Amino acid sequence: MRSPTIAIHFVRKCLQNLQHRPDLQRKLLSQNNISPSLLEKPNARIPAISYANLCRDTMQAMGDELMGFGSQAQKLGCWTTMTELAANAPTLGEALKRLTRFYRLIPWGLYTKLDVQNDVASISLSSSEASSEFDTYLFESFLFYIHRTANWLIGRQIPLYRVDFGFSQPDHAAEYWNLFLCKNIHYQQARAQIHFSASLLDHPVNISAHALEKFLSHVNIAMITQSYTSKSWHYKVRSVLETRLNANPCFSDIASTLNLHPHTLRSYLRQEGFQYQDIKNRLRCDSAIFHLSHTGRSVEETAALVGFSEPSSFIRSFKNWTGAKPLEYKKRA
């Protein structure tokens, strides 16, 4: 499946603690082919790969894996060391114990804990410094990385029952579906947590030396572009649609391919919180951004590839989706 896109909000957060170094900000954006003009457009998105590279480069430039969001800088290599410890655990439960124990040894401002109550396992983050207040980005990004690492350890998507945050619902809350694949998200809670089935803690971890080396070669890409086969109808519709996007298929065509009546498929999507047109628009947007940013396609070629017969219609739709013109995403020579 085509690499997803990331909301520009997260790009701004990535560079937030370099505001006193505008020269370095510009350099990081340039080397990752991200137009500075996009930072001013609230609906803009960039390819997930570009964001993953930007995170890596920002961490290296700052010498801090937390990019300035912790109470202290976190030395480069901490996540690698933790991953090596977790990857050699016999089960997911033991791996997550090692992960949370490791991060309790590092003075970064948050306390990590794995807890099991009844049949539900939870990993929580809470402030270990009563006088400190941390940016929402620290909580949302760290829980994201923990979840994606847990998925990688057992080679499958771990469905989350619930995600909790201690802050108010932010403007970018709609992005949390893309981060956690979970609609059950609560705010103003006592601590930040992810909840999942405790039965998965017994799942064996079997990571080869080659798999570990590949994962650690670029952790951000491994996490941000991670994708496992999903049973959701949203995923199935998107997968079918992607193979014929240039033909601009109607909903009944997709339903027929999935051997379902359109009414039945529409009902399934509604239960998951999706509508077909939203899925289609998002896929068109993601694919267009990919072609413009990474393949060097012209606006006209990109329009045809994502199912538009007229470039002018594509340009209008693209600006409606992102707030920017396609040329602002065009790969620079």
Secondary structure, 3 states (H helix, E strand, C coil): CCCCEEEHHHHHHHHHHHCCCHHHHHHHHHHCCCCHHHHHCCCCEEEHHHHHHHHHHHHHHHCCCCCCCCCCCCCCCHHHHHHHHHHCCCEHHHHHHHHHHHHHCCCCCEEEEEEEECCEEEEEEEECCCCCCCCHHHHHHHHHHHHHHHHHHHCCCCCEEEEECCCCCCCCHHHHHHHHCCCCEECCCCCEEEEEEHHHHHCECCCCHHHHHHHHHCHHHHHHCCCCCCCCHHHHHHHHHHHCHHHCCCHHHHHHHCCCCHHHHHHHHHHHCCCHHHHHHHHHHHHHHHHHHHHCCCHHHHHHHCCCCCHHHHHHHHHHHHCCCHHHHCCCC
